[in-house]
Amino acid sequence: MAHGAHRTPLLPPHPDLRLARDCEQCLGWGTVVTRDGEHELCHICQPDAADSENPGFRDA
């Protein structure tokens, strides 16, 4: 019997809980669940993903 490859589950993003502590949008979790059922960083209390991808990069 042949089996297909197992789908690797996506790990939820790692929010900074210090920033999320008093957020009313995510209720302190730092993530929100999308309509597709996936976790995303809260857009209100978490820094922009582009900032974390390029640490040290600053616009001149």
Secondary structure, DSSP 8 states (H G I E B T S, - for coil): ----------------HHHHTT-TTTTTSSEEE-TTS-EEE-TTTS--HHHHHSTT----
